[in-house]
Amino acid sequence: MTPPRAREMESGQPHPKPEDRMSNPARASLSLLLVGIATFIMMGAGQSLYGPALPAFGRNLALSAAQAGWLVSAHWVGCAVGVAMMYRWGTRISPRHTVALMAAGAAAIAAGLGVAATFAGALVFGTGYGLATVVFNPRILRAFGARGTAMVSLVNASFGIGAIAAPLIFVWIGSQPTLAYGLVAGLALLIWLGAGPAGKAAPPPAPGSTGPFRPMLSFQLFAVAGIGIEATLIGLGPSALIGAGLPEATAAQLLSGFFVAFLGARTLLIFTAHLVAPFLLYVGAMTAVAVMAALAAWVSPGLFFVAMGLPAGLFFPGFYVAASLRMGDDPRTAPTIIAAGLVGGITAPVVLAPLLGPLGGSGFFVVIATVAALCAVLGLQLYLRLPELRR
């Protein structure tokens, strides 16, 4: 038998060690996971800053509360643009492209050059955000095989880390939105520099390797409602708390508490997702939000706003998995699901922001409770009628 060293000399190539052969795919998957976690932390920071920063943006840019609320919608419009880009050119877009756009958008907001530049920055940041949501979730799901669902939950849970820290840092630096978004831009730049091979575009799927594409557009209305409520709580919740009589700094701190609950729910889901049918998880989350929003309106706005972070963290994973099972594994599936949610993310803040003044903090939470209760009832009816949703 020829010794390994002799075989190396005969072939002229170093003989790879067994551990090297086994570790390369795992190392690539781990690298993708770490880049995804860092990116989602940055995304959480960038999105959560809108809520506590809206009053400061209003003062700095001479905007009313309703006009400042359009900044949140500009972010979600950008997300829709990003998702549309993924639908059309998904195989050409890499994680580095997504992070570069978010860095540019955050830098434009941080520059403080006026209303147009600030809104353009939110639009560009949102575009990168929308791209990243579609780029990372399917890639990580495929990379980890049987453990893919747990790893997707982990990456999405990491969003909460940035969302918890950013409002606290915002208060610590004196509630200066330009400085806060400058820090977000710096973090995005560091991720771009350190992405390495994980930052490249994934190869396209082999022909015939995916199933049929079944959009089921009416089913997507549940995504519209779920992400609409989530975006409204994050973007307008602090303003509603201020309207209920709480100081701005306290509202920002309560938003961090909301994201602590949000992160806790998604972290717990990593270990328990297999115990509950995904759509039933969504229905249960809607029911809980309806109850907690009613309690926020009539008992304690601060306490129950924070508590709503628990069910709000379950909207996206519950619906995303349920919709994916119904719609197939075509590359257009993820963009279609996320695009439906973005319709809610764009429209809900636009509709509710002008009503914050007339409704006050209590009225805001009554609206949330009403919409969530309606979704819970309709969702439960659909769950009981369609056997495939109970799997």
N, C-alpha and C positions, 0 to 999 in steps of 0.2 A: 504493500500500500504506500502511495506517495505521501510524504509528510506535507502538512498544510503550507509550510514555508517554501517547500520545493514547488508546490503547485503555484504559489504566488510568483516565483521566479520564472516558471515555464510560461505563465500567461502574460507576464510583464505588468500585471496590475496587482495592487495590494488586495489581499483577501479580506473582505469585510467581516468584522466580528459579528457573531450572532446577535449580541445585544444591540449593535448598530442597525442591523437589518430590521429588528423588531421595533426599535425606538423611533425611527424616522417618522413614520405616519403619526405615532402618538405625540411626538414632539411638535409636529406641524399642527395637530389638533389643539394641543395645549397652547401653542402660540396664538392661534386664532381665538381661543377662548379668552386668553388674557387681554388681547387687543379689544375684543368685544366687551369685556367687563370694564376696561378703562374708558372705552367710548360711551358706554351706557351711563357710567358715573358722570361723565362730562355732560351728556344729554340731560340727565336728571337735574344737574346744577343749572344749566342754561334755561330749561323750561320752568323750573320752580322759582327762578328769580323774577319772572314776569309779575307774579302775584304781589309780593311785597314792594316791588319797584314801581308799580303803576301810579301810586300817589306822587312819588318823586318825579317820574316822567311827566305827569300832568303839570306839576309846578315848573319843572325845568323847560318844558316845551310849550307852556301856556295852553294846555289841552284840558277839556272837561273830563269828568270821569268816564262818560260814554265814549268820547274820542280816544282817550288813552286805552280803553278796552279793545279798540281796534288793533292794538299792537299784538294782543293775544291771537286775534283772528289772522293777522298777517303771518304769524308763525305757522298757523295751521294751513293757510293757503299755500305757503311754501312747502309744507309737508305733502300736500296734495300734488304739487308740481313734482316733487321728488318721487312719489309713488308712481305717477304717470311715466316718468322717465324710466323707472325700473320695469314697468309693464312693457315698454317699447325697446329699451336697450339694456335690460338687466344683466346680460352676460358680459357686457363690456365695462360695467361699473364696479370699481373695487372699493374696499374699506377706506383706502387712502383718499379716494375722491370724496367720499362722504365727510371725512374728518376735515379735509381742506376747505370744503364749503362752510362747515360749521365754524371753523377758525375765522374765515373771512367775514361771516355774518356777525359773529360776536365782536370782532374788531371794529366793524362798522358801527355797531351800537355803542361800543366803548368810546369811539371817537367823539361823540357828542356834537355832531356837525349840523344838527337841526332835525326837524320833523321828517323830511324826506329820507335823509340818510339813516335815521333810526328805524323807520318803517322798512326801508330796503334791507337793512341789516337783519331785522326779524324775519323777513321773507327768505333771505339767503340762508340764514341759520336753520330755518324750518325746512328748506329744501334738503340740506344735508341730513337733517334729522329724519325726514321721510325716507331718504335713500338708505340710511343706516338701519332703520327698522326692517326694511325688506332685505338688505344685503346680509345681515348677520343671522337673523332667525333661521332661514332655511339652510344656510351653510353650516351652522353649528349643529342643527338637527341631523344633517347628513353625516357630518364628520364624526359624531359620537355614536352613531348606530343606535343600539338598544338603550344607551344612556342619553340619547339626544334630547328627549323631553325634559329630563331633569336638568341638563346643561342649559337648555333654552330658558327654563325657569330661573336658573341661577343668574344668567346674564340679565334677564329682565328685572330680577330682584335687585341687582347692583345699581340699577337706575335710582333706587331709593336712597342709596348712600349719598350721591351727589345732591339729591333733592332735599335730604335732611340737612346736610352741611351748609348748602348755599344760603338759605335764609338767615341762618345763624351768623355766617361770615358777613353777610350783607349788613346786619345790625352792628356787628363788631367794627366794621370799617366806616361806620357813620352813615349808613343808608345811602351810599353813593352808587347809583346804578352803572355809571360809566366805569368806575374802578372794578366793580363786581364782574362786569362783562369782559373787562380786560383780563381778569384772571381766568375766565372761561376760555378766552382766545388763546392764552398762554398754555393752558392744559391741552387744548386741541392740537396746538403746534407740537407739543412734546409727544403726543400719541402719534402724530403723523411721522415724526422723526424716528420713533422707535418701532414702527409697525413691522418693518422688515418684510420677509416673504408673505406673512399673513395679511399684508396690506394689498396684495395683488388680487386681480379679478379671478374668480373661480372658473374652471373650464366648463363649457356648456354641457348639459346632459346629453347622453348618447341618444341617437334617434330611436324611437320606440320604447324608451325606458320609462316614460311617464304615462299615466292613465288619462282618461278623457277629462275635459274641462267642463264643469257643471256650475256656472256662476250662481244660480239660485238667488237672484237679486232681491226678491221680497224678504228672504231670510236675513239679508244684510241690514234691515231696519233695526234689528236688535243691536248690531254693532254701532249704528248711528246713535242710538240712545245711550249705550254704555260709554262710548268715548266722549259723547257730548256732555254727559254728567261729569265724567272724570275731568275733562278740560275745563269745565265751568267751575268746579270746586277748586281746582288748582289755580286757575287764572283770576277768578272773581271772588273766591272764598274769603281771602283776606280783606278785600274791600267790603264784603258783606259783614264781616266781623267788626270792621271799623264803623260801619253804619249801625251796628247794634250797640255801639258805645265803647268798644275796646280801643286802646291806644295802638298806633301803627306798629310799634316795636313788639307789642304783645301779639298782634295779628301775625307778624312774621314768625315769631317763635312758635305759635300754634300751627302754622303751616309746616314747620319742621316736625312738630309732633304728629301731624297728619301723615307725613311721609315715613315716620318711624313705624306707625301702624301699617302703612302701605307696604313697607319693606318686610315687616314681620309676617304679613299675610302671604306675600309671594315666596318668602323663604320657607315657611311651613308647607307651602304647596309643593315644593321640591320633593318632600317626603310623603305627601298624602294625596297627590293628584290621582293616583290609581284607585282610590277608594270611592270616588264620586264621579258620576257621569258628568262630562264637561259642561253640558248645557244646563244641567241641574245646578251646578256650581254657579253659573251665571244667574239663574233665576233666584237662587238663595241670596246672592250678593245684592240683587235689585231689591229684594224684600227687606234685607237689613238696612240698606240705604234709605228706603222709604220710612222705616221706623226711626232711624237715627236723625234724619233730617227733620221729622216732625218734632222730635225731642229737642233738636237744636233751635227750632222756631219758638217753642213754648216753655222749655225748661232751662237749658244752659247752652248758648251758642258755641262757646269755646270748647267745652268738654265734648260735645257730640259732633262738632266739626272734626276734631281729632279722631274720634271713634270711627267716623265715616271712612277714614283711610284704610281700615281693615277690609270692608267689602269692595271699596273702589279698586283695591289692588288685585281683585279677582275677576274684574270685568273682562280685561283683554285676554288673559290665558284661558278662561273658561270658554269664551266665544271663539277665540282663534282655533283652539283644538277641535271644538264641535264643528265649526264651519269647514275646517280642513278635511275632516273625515267625510263630510257630505260632498265637498266640491272636487276631491281628487288631488293628485300631486303634480298637476301641470305647473310649469314655472309662473303662469299667470295667476295662480290661486292666491298666493300670499299678497301680491299687490292689490288684488280685488278685495280681499277681506279688509286690509288696512285702509284702502281708499274709502270703503263704506264708513269705517270709524272716523275718518277725517272729515267726512261730510258733517258729522255731529260736532267734531272739534272746531270746525270753522264757523258753523252757523249758531251753535248754542251761545257762545260768548257774545256774538253780535246781537242776538235777540235779547239776552238778559242784561247786558251792560247798561243800556239806556233805562232799564227798569229798576236799577239798583236804588236810585234816588227815591222814586215814588213808592217802591215796595218796602225799602228799609231792609235791615238784616233779617228780621223775622219773615217778611214776605218772600225774600229770596229762598230761604230754606223750605217754605211751604211749596213753592214751585218745584223744587227738587224732589220733595216728598211725593207730590202728585204724579210727576212724570215717572218716577221709579216705581210707584205702586201700580201704575197702569202697565208698565213693562213686565212687572212680576206676574200680574194676572194673565196677560196675554202669553207670556213665555211658559207659564205652567200649563196652560191649556194646550199649547203646541207640544210641549214635552209629553203630556199624557196621550196625545193623539198620534204622535209619530214614534213608532218603536225604535227606529234607528237612532233617535236622540237619547235613548236610555242605555246605549252601549258605552 
